[in-house]
Amino acid sequence: MSEIVQKSEFAKRANVGKSAVSNWIAAGQLTREPGGGLVMRGKREMVDVAAAVERLNLRLDPSQSLANGAVRREALRQDAQPEGAVPPLAPEEPDDYRSAKTEQAKLAAARGRLSLERERGAWVSRDDAAAETRKAVAALLAELTTAIEQEVPRIVAAEMGLAPAAIRAAIRAAWRECRTTVADRARTEAQDRDARTLAPSDREDA
């Protein structure tokens, strides 16, 4: 069964530069037709070693190096093509390598946009926003606590003709129990939300 390899591997075995393989393809010496030396594996064009060697009239020894210098001479002849000939094609990069480079470029661009927006004050960090929110809530809660524990008992006592101290103690106990329940629920919800929320840089499309 014939061996199928990448173009760079075939060039290595033939002891020629990668451009020589591109030149053979451009000149029609290697094609995708049956026995033409080229085959498709998925979206990648690869070399059928046996067919390519026969097509190019080459000989490869068992050590996969050039046996008699024919391939090197052919490569030099192809590099010296006359003006107007098809130029050598650039070495082909593997699909996964190109994909990785594309993803890295997108990530770098996204980080650059976020950095610029941060410098312009377009957005603040999640930690800073959370800290400001906590301060505002704490201030509001302090005002509300004062009103419930001091003002409400006085008003209720005056309306109902009861002792302010007893009413204050009952309201204070109920209010503190309510605060504890609400705080526990808010803490649980915040932990769940943080577990689901990604940082701004992570939300950028790849």
N, C-alpha and C positions, 0 to 999 in steps of 0.2 A: 504494500500500500504506500502510495507516494506521501511524502511529508509536506505539510503545509506550514509555512513560517511567515513572519512579518518581513516587509521589504528590507528593514534595517538588518535583520538577521541573515537574509540571503546575501546582502552586500558584504557582511562580515565573512560569511563562508566563502564568498567568491574573492575575498581580499581586495575589494574595490570600495570606493567612496559611495555614500548613499545617492549622490547625484547621478552616478552611473546607472543605477536601477531606474531612476526617473527618466534618464535619457533614453534607455531602451524602451520604456513605455511610450514616451513621446514620439519615438521614431517608429512605433508599431512593431517593434521586435518582440515585445511581450504584450499579449492581449488577453481578453477574457473569453475568447472563443475556445471551444474544446481543444485541448492540447496547446493553447496559447501561452501557458505559464502563469496566468493570473486567475484567481478564484475569489469569490465573495464569501466572507464568513460574517453573517449579519450585515452590518453597514461598513465593514472594513474590507478593503481590498488587500489580499495576501498573495503569496507566491507559492505555486506548486513546484517544489524543488526539482523533481525529476523532469517535468515538462519544460521548465525554464532552462535547465541545463541542456536538454536536447534541442530546444528551440534556438538557443544561442550558440550551440555547438561547443559547449564548454565541458571541461572535465574537472571534477572536484575529487581530491584524494580523500582517504578515510579520515585524515586529520582536519578536513573541512577547509584546507588552505588551497591556494592555487597550485595546480600540478605542473604546468608548463609555461606560465606567464601569459597565456592567451587572453585571460580576462582583463589583466592590467593593460595590455595593449589595446584591447577593445575600448576600455574606459578612457584611455588617453585619446583615442581616435574620436570618441563621442564628444569629449571636452573641446576638441579642436574643430567643431562643426563650422561650416562657412556661415557668413552673415545671412540672416533670414531664416536660419534653422530654428526649430522650436527650442526655447531656452530650457535649461534644467528646471525641474520642479523642486520646490522646497521639500526637505525631508518631512515625511508625514509623522505627525504626533499622534500617540494613542488617544482614543476617544476619552478615556477616563482622565488623562492628563489635561486635555483641553477643557473638560468639564470642571476640573478642580481649579484651573486658572480663571475660568469665568466666574465661578463662585467666589473666589478670593477677590476679584475685581469688584463684584457687586457689594461684598461686605465692606471693602475699603471705602467705596463711594457712600454707602449708607452711614458709616461712622463719620465720614467727613461732613455730610449734611447735618447730622445730629450735633456735632461739635460746633458747627457754624450757628445753628439755631440756638444752642445753649449760650454762646457768646452774645448773641443779639437779644437774649432775654425772652425768646419765644416760648420757652418752657422751663420749668424747674424740675429738679430731681424728685423722684417719688418720696425719698426720705425727708427732704425739706418740706414738701407739701404736707406729709403726714404729721411732721412736728408742729407746723403752724395750725393744722386742724386740731391737734390735741390741746394746744394752748387755748384756742378759742372755746373749745368744748369745756375745758376745765374752768375757765372764767365764767362761762354761762352757768355751769353747774354750781359754782360757789355762790353766785347771786341767787339762784333758785333755792339752794339749801338754806340760805339766810332767811329768805322770805317764808319758806315753809316752817322752819323751826322757831321763828320769832314772831313774824307778823300774823301768820294764820292762827296760831293758838290764841293770841290776844283778841283777834276779831271774833273767833268762835266763842271764846269765853264771854265776851261782852254781849253777843247775840243770845246766848243760851243761859247766861247767868251762872256759869260754872266757874270753878277755880282754875285760873290760867295754868298753874303748875301741872295739874293732872292732865289737862288737855295737851299741854306742850310735850309731856313725857310720852303720851300715847301716839301723838302725831310724829314725834321724832323717831320712835321705834319703828313705826310703819314705814316712814320715809327711808330710813336706813336699810330696812329689809328690801324695799323696792329698788334702791340704788344697787345693792349687792346683786340682786337678780338680773337687773338690766346690764350691769357691768360684766357679769359672767357671760351673758348671752352675746354682748358686743365683742368680748374677747374671743369667743369661739368663732363668731362670724368673721372677724378680722383674720384669724389664723387660716380659716378655709379660703378666704379671698386671696390672701398672700400666696397660698399654695397654688392657686390657679392663675394668678397674674404674672405675666412675664415682664421683665425690664424693658424699657423703650427700645434698646438696641436689639433685643431678641425678637421684637415684633416686626422688625423690618423684613420685607420679602427678600428671599435669597436671590 
